């Protein structure tokens, strides 16, 4: 099988692409789509306030539900999200990234409305399950859409808005949760649950105004529409640079149009290179490697212990000696802190430092934070113990944990899973990775109450050990992907059917046809050299739209 690699001389198409400044519409599309993950953060965050003892109206209306009911209210959301992530893996290719975002928003409207209007615990649980289905769809598709519309040199920042909006969702949820506790009727819990319908409606209708993913359009056999979407993402016909559009389109088309087993295969209108079989995620060594990276980075994110603090923050604060309204106040400040930390990382660091180092360093620092948190919590396990300084130190450990998480696994997990899969597997790979996140979320949400009940503060040591193992896995398994096009990333994983557009000075592509002394001929007896020459001729013939673009 031939390896197609870029020539080192001249100015590469990737260099042309990365030398441009993203247009306003590019930012708008990436950030607006992230309303989907705002819903993720809000729905995940608001439930901790609603089911808390501070919400006496909720407790009275549902008859002071026990641990089994409240546990179901929390965990069924993650269960629904698991299936939503799998659903999005199918719809992302079938109806497109943009329409899948709208599908998720529509499901969210239904689920959130059922929650807000719940007449009993069963109805509330059903609404949570439906909302979870929606969030599973959105948490999978939003970072994928962002990655596919982003230039490589700012892909970390644009895709990082997934985690940024999750943080904003938690922030808004915490403060709405804090304020609504002072309402002395059913609005105390119905209003915060109903608020989430507003962003879902905005997302559904707003996506009609935003572009489709050009890579999805190209995969559907709609090259002119794909090129039009690229022109729009580069600022429109009057501002888009022809050479940049053509370079990005070439990188896309070369990977989509040319695939196969050492033979030039012309992709038909049905786009035969699309995969709908999860087995394809493991059928080659490169695919197995990237699938392990995607699935593990999401599982490892959950086992950092982040959702122990997010979902059970009030329980932890109570254990540090804080009670009453102070608990929700701390939770609100914690949400604001997460927003600031995430924004700093995705704006100034991730596209400079990369993905790999934050995961390695972050794992080690998170383990230290959890040891610190365990030490502070252990003091309060002694009956009658009370020390405000130890309590403050415990809160500081939680805030330090949030800082490190926001500078590592929080944004990087979403960025990484969305950029490591090739075009034909991106939907399925991202779906499997996101499903891994939610599967582990379900497990953690179920075992955490028992962990606190049976081993108390020692439960933090479980996650400390997990973070140390995360550090080792990150070091040995994850390659660096920063500043590379989505097509070039395939070379990092050892793909041998990756075709990267040629440089300006190099008219031919390097071939590696000699394997084990056997000279392999392409079909019809054509030599590998003649085949590559024919490929270039066809490539040039198929991209004669440059003159048209220059006139736009």
N, C-alpha and C positions, 0 to 999 in steps of 0.2 A: 504494500500500500504506500503511495507516495506521501511524503510530508511536504506541505506547502508552507514556506516560511518567508517572511519579508526580507528583502535585500537590505544590507546595512548602509549602502550608499544613498546619497540624495536625501530629499525631504519626504518622509513617509506621509501617508494619508493621515495616520494617527496624529502626527505632529501638526498637520494643518488643522485638524479638528480641535486639538487641545490649545491651539493658539488663539482661540476666539472667546469672546465674552458672551455668556448666555443672554438671550433676549428676555424681555419682561414676561412674555407669554409663557416661556419655559418655567420661570419661577412661579407664576400664577398657577399653572397646571399642576406642578409638583406639590405646592403648598395646599391648594384647594382640595386636591384629591386626598390629602392627609386628614381632612375632616373625618374620613372613615376611621382613622386610628384615634382621633379625638374621641369618637364614640366608644372605642375600645377602652381608653383611659377613664372616661366619665362613667360608663356603665360598671366598670370594675371597681372604681373608687366610691361611687355613691352608695353602693350596697352596704359597705362597712358602717356608714353613718346611719342608714335606714334601719338596720337590724340591731343597732346599739341600744343600750338601756336608756340613753338620753332621749330616744324617740319613744316617749311613753304612749303617744297616740297609736303608733304602729304596734307596740306591745299589747295594748288594750284591745285593739281591733282584731288582732289575730290570736288572742287568748294566751299571750305570753308563750310563744312557741318554744319548744325545747331544742336541744342541740341537734336532734335529727332533722327537724324542719329547717332550722337556720342553716345547717350544713348543706341540705339539699338546695336551698335558695342560692347559696354561694357556688356550689360545685356544678350544678346543672348548667350554669352559664358556660363553664369551660367545656363541659361535655358537648353542648350544642356547637361550640366553636370548633371542636375537633372535626365534626362532620361538615361544618361549613367550609373549612379549609380544603377538605377533600372535594366537596362540590365545586369550589372555585377552580380546582385543578382541571376540571372538565370544561366549565363554562369559559375559562380564560381563553382557550383556543377556539371554542365553538362559536361564541358570540362576541368575543374580544375583551380586552382589558377594560375599556371604558364602560361597556354595557354591563360587565360583571360588577364594577363598582356601583352602578345604578341598581343592579339586582340586590346587592348587599344593603344598600340604603333603603330600598323598598321593604325588604324583610325586617330591617331595623325599625321602621315606622310601625309595622304591625306588632312586633314583639314589645316595643316600648309602650305602645298604646294599651296593650293587654296588661302590662305591669301597672301602669298608672290607674287603670280602671278595675283592678283586681277586687273581686268580691270575697275571695277566700284564699287560703294558702295554696291550694292546688292551681288556681288561676294565676297566681303570682309566679309559681314555679314554672308553669307552662310559658308565660310571657318571658321569663328569664331564659328558658331553653331556646325559644324562637329568636330572641335578641342575641343569644350566644351563637346561633347559626349564622346570623348576619355578621357578627364581629369576626367569626372564623373566615367568612368570605372576604371581608374587608382587610383583615390583618394579613391575608395572603396576597391579595391582588394589588393593594395600594403600593407597597414597596416595589413590586414588580413593574407596575406602570411607571413609577418614578424612575427606576433604573433604565427603562427602555426609552424614555424621552430625554434623559440627561446626557450632556457631554461628559466624557470620561474624567476630565480633570475636576469636575464639580459634582460627580455622581455621589460621592460620600455625603456632601452637604445636602443635595436634593433628596436623596434617599433617607438621609438622617432625619428629615422632617417627619418620618414615620414615628420615631421615638419621641421627637420633639412634641408632636401633637398628642401622643399618649400621655406625656408629662403634663401638657396643658389640660388634658381631660381630667387627670387626677387632681390637678390644682383647682379647677373650677368645681369639680365634684366636692372636694373637701370644704371649700368655702360656702357653697350652696348648702351642703350638709350642715355646716356650722350655723348658718343663718336660719335655716328652716326649723331647727329644734325649738325655736321660740314661738312657733305657730301652735296654737292650742286647739286644733281640730284635725280632721283627716288630711287637710292640705299639708300638714307637717311632713307626711311621707309621700302623698300623691304628687305634690308639686315637683319635688326633686326627681321623681321617676318620670314625670311628664316632660320635663325640660329637654331631655335627650331627643325628643321627637323633632325639635326645631332644627338642629344641625343635620339630622337625617333627611329632612325635607329639602333643606338647602343643597345638600350634596346631590340628591337625586336630580333636581332640576338644573343645578349649576353645571353638572357634567355634560349636559346637552351642548354647552357653549365651548367646551374644551376639545382639543384634538384627540383623535385616536392614536394609539401607539403606532408609529411608522413601521416598526419591525413586525407587528401583527399584520398590518396591511400588506407588507411585502410577502409575508408567508401565505397570505390568502390569494396570491396571484394578482395583486392590485398595485403594481409598481408606480403607476402615475399618481394614485392616491397617496401612496407612501411618500413619494417625493414632494407632493403638495403639503403633506403634514410636516415634513422636515423643513420646508420653506417657511411655513407658519411658525414652527418652533424656533427658527432662526430670525424671527422678526418680521416676516412677511416679504412679499415680492420686492418691495422697494428697499429693504434693508439687508436681506439675506445675501451672503457672499456665495457666488456660484461655485467657487472651488471648494468651499467648506461643505456645502450641500452635496456636491458630487462625491467628495471624499467620504463623507459619512454614509451616503447611499451605496457607494461601492463596497465599503467594508461590510455592510449589511447584506447586500445582494450576493457577494462572493461566498459568504457562508451559507446563505439560504439556497442559492441556485445550484451550487456545486457540492454534491455529497457522494458518498459511495465507496465501493470496494475496488479502488484502483482504476475504475472505469468512469468516464464522464457520464453522469446521469442527469438528464434534463427533467426538472421537476414539473409535474403536470399541473393542470388547473386544480386538481384535488389536493395539491401540495403534499406529496407522498412522504416527505421527510418529517411530517408532524407525527409525534408519538402519542398514542392513547393507551399504552401498555406500561404499567408500573414496573414490569420486569426489565424494561429498557434502562431503568435507573441503575441496574446492577450488572448489565450484560457485558461490560468491558471494564478493564482495570481503571481507565480514566473516569468512567461514569460511576463506578463504585466509590472511587476516591472522593469525587465531588459530592456524591449523595451522602456519604459519611460526614463530610464537612458540613453540609447544609443541615442534616438532621441533628448532628451532635452540637453544632453551635447554638441551636435553639433549645435542645435539651439541657445543655450546660448553662444556658441563661436562666432557666427555671431553677436549676440546682445551685445557683449562686446564693439562693435564699431571699431573692428580692421580693417575691410575693408573700413571704412570711411577714415581712415588714409592711407591705402594702395592704394586705387583706386583714392582718391580725394586729395592726398597729395599736389600736385601743387596748387590746389585751396586754401587749408588751409594755405600753405606757403605764397601765395599771400596776403591772409587776414592778415598775420602777418607782412606784409611790405616788403617781399622779391620778387624779380622779375628776369626775364631773366635767364641766365645760372646758377645763384646761386640756383634757385629752383631745377633743375635737379642734381646739386652737392649735395644739402642737401638730396635729395631722394637717391642718391648713398650711402652716408654715413649712412643713415638710414637703408639701406639694409644690409650693412656690420655689423652694430650694432646688427641687428636681428640674424645674423649667430652666432656671438660670444655668445650672451645670450642663444640661443637655445642649442648650443654645451655644454656650461657649465652646463645647467640644466639636459640634458639627460645623460651626462657622470658622473656627480658627485652627483646628487640630487634625480632624480625621483625614482630610485630603493631603495633609503634609506628613503626618506620622504614619498613616496607613491603617490597616486593619489588624495585622498580625501582632505587632508589639502591644497595642492596647489590651488585647486579649490575654497575652502572657503576663504583662505587668499587672493588669487589673485583677487577674485571678489571685495573684500573691497578696495584693493589698486588700482584697475583699476578705481573704482568710484572716488577715490581721485584724480587720474591723470586727469580724465575728468573734474572735477570741476576746477582744476588748469588750464587746457587747455581753458576752457570756460572763466575764469577770464582774461587770457591774450588776448584772441581773442576779448573780449568785449571792451577792451580799443581802439582797432583799428577800432571799429565800429563808433567812433566819427570822423566826417569829418575833415581832415587835421591833424589828430593825427600821430605823428611819434616819436618813442622812441626805439632805438636799444636794450636797456636793456630789455624792455618788450618783444620785438621780440625774443631775445635769451631765455628768460624765457619760452616763448611759445614753442620754438623748444625743450627745455629741457623737457617740459611736455610730448611731443610726444615721445621722446626717452625713458623717464621713463615708459610711457605706453607700449612701445615695450618690454622693459626689463621684466616688470611684466607679460605681455601676454606670452612671451617666457618661463617664469618660471611657467606657469599655464595652461590656456586653450589651448594654441598653441599645445604643444606636447601631453598633457594629453587627450584631446578630441579624438585623433586618437588612442592612446594606449587603452583607456578605452572601446571604442566601439568595438574594435577588440578582447577583452578578456572576455567580460561578457556573451556572448551567448554560449549555449551548442553546441556540434558538429552538431546536426541535424538542428539547426536554425542559425548557424553562418553566412552563406551566406546571408540569407534573412534579418537577424537582422542588419548586417553590411550595407547591401544595403539600408534598410530603414533609418538607422542613417545618412549615407552619403547623401542620397536624402534630408533629413531634412536640412543638411548643405546648400545644393545648393538651395533649395526652399527659405530659409531665405535670402540667398545671392542675389537671384533675387529680392526679395522684397526690401531689403536694397539698392541695386544699383538703383532701380527705385525711391524710395522716397527721397534718400539723396540729389539730386540736388534741389528738391522742398523744402526740409528742410532748406538747406542753403539759398535759395532764400527768403523764407517767414519768418523764425525766426532767421536766421543768427547764431550767436554764441550760442544762446540758444538751438540750436539743440543738442549740446553736453550733455545737461541735460537729454535728452531722454535716452541716453546710460548710464549715471550715474545712473538713476533710474533702468535701466535693470540690471546693475551690482549688485546693492543692492539686487534685487530679486534673482539674480543668487547665491548670497551668502547664502540666506535662503534655496533655493532649494538644493544646494550642501550639506548643513549641514543635512537636513532631509531625503534626497533621496538616496545619493550615498554611498554604502558600500566600504570599503577598499579592494583592490584586489592584492596588491603587494606581490611578492614572493610566490604566489599560482599557482599551475598548472592550465591549462585551465579547467581540469576536476574538480578540487577541488572548483573552483569558483562557480560552481552550488550549492554547499552547502550554500554559503553565501546568495543566493537568495531564499533558502527554497525548492529547488528541492527535491522530495522524490523518485526519480528513479535514483539518482546518485550512482554509484558504484565505489569506490576507491580501488585500489589494496591493499591487506593486507600487514602488516608489517612483518618483518622477524620472530618475536616471536609470532605473532598472526596468528593462522591457521584458525580462524573463523571470520566471520563478525557479528557485533551487529545487532540484529533484533528488530524491534518495530512493533509487529503484533497485540497487544491488543488495540483496539479502541472502545470506548464506551461500554466496557464489552463484545464485540463480538469477538470470536476467529475465524479468517478467515483462511480457509484451501486453499492451492494451488490446482491446477488442479490435478485430479485423486486421491484426498484425501490425498495427500502428505503434511506433516506438514511443517511449515516454517523452522524448524530446519533441517529436512532432506533435504529440498530444498537447503538451504545454503550450507550444506555439499556436496551435489551433484554438486553445482556450483563450489566449490573449487576444487573438483576432476577433473571436466572438464577443469577448468582454468589451473591446473597443467599439464593436458594431452596435452592441445593445445599449450603450450609454452615450448616444449622440444627442441627448437632450440638453447638452451644455449651452449650445447656442440659443436655445429657447429660453433657458433660465437667465442668460445674460440680458435678454430683451425684457425681462419682467421687472 
